[in-house]
Amino acid sequence: MDTDFKGEHLLPGHLGQFFVILSFGAALFSTISYYFATTDKLNPSWQRLGRIGFYLNTVSVIGIGACLFYIIYSHLFEYHYAWEHSSKTLPVYYIISSYWEGQEGSFWLWTFWQAVLGNILVWRAKSWENPVLTVVMLSQTLLSSMLIGVTIFGERVGSSPFILLRDALDLKASTPIFNTRPELYKNYLTYITDGNGLNPLLQNYWMVIHPPTLFLGFASMVVPFAYAIAGLWQRKYKEWIQPALSYALFAVMILGTGIIMGSFWAYESLNFGGFWAWDPVENASVIPWLTLIGAVHVLIVYKNSGHAYFTATFLVLISFVLVLYASFLTRSGILGETSVHAFTDLGMFWHLVVDVVIFLGITIYLLVSRWKELPITKKDEETYSREFWMFVGAVFLGLSCFHLIIVTSIPVWNSMFGTKLAPPADPVKHYNIIQASFAVVVTLLTGFTQFLKYKKTDVTRFFITTLIYLVFAALITALVVYVTGVYRLHVVYILIMLGSVYSVLANAKILSEAFKGKIKLAGSAVAHIGFGLILIGALIAAGTSKVISENVSGEQYSEDFIKNKNDPRENVMMYRNQPVKIGKYTATYVGDSVAAPNHYFKVNYKMVDAAGKVTEDFTLMPNAQANRKMGLVSSPDTKHYLFSDIYTHVNMSNALTFEESEGKAADAHDEASDDSKYEPPVTHEVAPGDTIRFREGYIVLKSLKKDVKVQNIPLKGNDVSVGAELEIVSNGKTYTAEPVYMIKGGSAFDFARKVEEAGLKLRFSKIIPEKNKVEISVYQQPESQKKYIVMRAIQFPYINFFWAGTIIMVIGFLLAIFRRNKELKTV
Amino acid sequence: MKKSSILGIIVIAIAIAVIISTYSNTSTYGSFNDAKETQSELHIVGHLNKQKELFYDATKDANYFSFYMKDNKGEECKVVFTGTKPQDFERSEQIVLTGQMRGKEFHASKILMKCPSKYTQDKVEITEFKATQASI
């Protein structure tokens, strides 16, 4: 194109694109060099070349990130990525979040973490460096290729974050003026004053740390995979297990944390009213976690007993393939209409498929070609041995993962076999029941396996302890189930409660032994206790959560409601300052506060005891942004108690405008249009001391005050000004107002006063000397003009177990990693 | 028989059970015509008829929202949703409903809408364009 565009900054983009190509080239070069370093052990220069390629890749990955940051930070909207994912009003700390709103940024994040992990491996892996880094760099090559964005043979490969706006979009087609006056086209940038902005839902501090954690988890899954591949490839069948174990524990810990952070973000800032919805995108992140957690267990089994070698290897390998499959699911657009927040297709469908197929191919090839040499024991495990039941547990984790894959992949089956299946009509129930069944087995196993020993166990003693703990767990479960109301749920949930309590108890016993000296055991015990608590918390919170904003006032029932009583009526409408009964609370929408671009709705909750004393009083501030591109996007606010949460979410309101969210003040309206916002006035003739009634309360004329000053209007000679001191009581609250009547230069004026909170405008419209009375005009806002919100409030009991369990589990993983690292003596 | 073979059999049995239960739990994509003939819940893909009225008045009933949707076969039906009007509903390009017929109305228990504008913005806003035009 020959047009000479004005005002573009092309350098950062060119530099960025250069780094993109360099990172791909360097990764490919490093992969090849490390490959030959592995096969040709006598020539040390291969390893040197491999490292050079590796470091070049690291540098260019950082370079890409820096260029992208500069572009977004400087608001260079000539770049499509900056235009699409950021805006000038975006605070600096959310620039980080705009990195992962788009696919390109999240791919970059992945390559970044992989580069960091690669550096650790180059430093620590020693004799494993060559084969392991061959695999890691192969993965890095494929990831880098997703960012290339260059057209080869008519097909665009990858999608670059440095594509210019004018190349990404057909500006001429969307803005007709460029066709009628082509000379303006070269100045197109002057028309682009701001970017699209970041999705308001991502403007949350959790969104700054959740994606990096999650992607560190995904990225670190390549390490155990690489060790397993290296072990098979180099025929070091047993040696790879020990170093891979620490990395596998690390990956499981980080990915688990990332997933829960995501659910916390969903709970804090999304509107579906919960922390888990079995959305395909959520499932996609859990799938590899389940297989790898299974893998960790069988790796330990193999280490201690020599059994389950194939299962351990297979689970480690398949976990990484499933990470790639998960990214295919979420990024290829195949989930289409089954998921709310999957990405749309960026033209990388087949690219992502190739990625999965390559690593699946390597896995299958190595497993098949080395099959006969694998150290698989022919001996059967003892029934009363820890290894056998750990193995069973891993298998059940695999099965639960299998179920998730089958259901989440329904759109994939549809496109493969041409079927037209739809996901279950009530997916949450479907997943909950089936996954809970697996969880029952898994939790019971994490319990009684603790009482078994490797190789052989004393059977009588085992049965006695198991039973004692089971009885004890049953008693506690009965109590918990009764108190929390879980007994009203499906029986499988009661069983899962039993399993979790049992698991917590059994592992608490191990933990107490750990304190007595067997400190090695602490890691697994703590992690299992955490896992048990997560399940207990999730079960109670999700199972017994209650919508407390149910509409029971009877006022707003429509005919349809009477016809079918079963529909959930979860939203309640609240006019400003009109209290509404919500559960045991009296809630009032008391006002708004604005900190552009957020609009906060103040909702006050009060609990009053029988004696009329206020026992609790707090205000929640759910917020919303009116975004021109995305409409009203709102986030909930939650009151956290130790044992329950009150979650409040505004679905709709007439109190906020686009202008306000964009930081502009709403225009002052002229008098006529102002009056149109009120119902026709009602006039009252009153004397001091009289009371005027209106819909929501009453007004008392306290007294009339002479010679009141109105702003700076000077009064002369015969001029008169009288103020009416009014006391307004509306919905139990008292306000004052003083409308003024004035005769100046022979003509009458009056100055109305508004009481916004009560939706009133009051005029002192006349003095009637013959009756010794005055006339007050009362303007009331019609119901539809009054500020209102439509909100939903949900109570989540005991959700803190869920979060506390997560933290405890992470601590457990950390302890386990320290322990395994101590055992590790890499050569 | 070896324990591992027993375990293998159990695993296969559970895997089959999972597939069957999933398959029997899956719903189907259909049209309004299909919905009239069945009692069970199903998914209907279609688009909003923007000519007809969208009804939602929070002052009357905060939990009643109705609109007219055309399914992919072109058939139109009134849809009732118990809840608030989803934000930005007017701009949706495609809607997926889950629910069933009740009389002549389709009662949706879930609405999933795709606003492509949310994810892939493919147009420079003309309004912005006009606002700055005057300054030249």
Interface residues (C-beta under 8 A of the other chain):
Chain A: E84 L169 L171 S174 T175 I177 T190 Y191 I192 T193 D194 N196 N199 E337 V340 F343 T344 D380 E381 T383 F388 V392 V395 L399 F402 H403 I406 V407 I410 K420 L421 A422 P423 P424 A425 D426 H430 I434 N551 Q556 Y557 S558 D560 F561 N564 D567 P568 R569 E570 N571 V572 M573 R628 K629 M630 G631 L632 V633 S634 N651 M652 E783 S784 Y788 V790
Chain B: K2 K3 S4 L7 V11 I14 A15 V18 I19 S21 T22 Y23 N25 T26 S27 T28 Y29 S40 E41 L42 H43 V45 A58 T59 K60 D61 A62 N63 Y64 V80 T82 G83 T84 K85 Q87 D88 R91 Q94 V96 T98 R102 H107 S109 L112 K114 C115 P116 S117 K118 Y119 T120 Q121 D122 K123 V124 E125 I126 E128 F129 A131 T132 Q133 I136
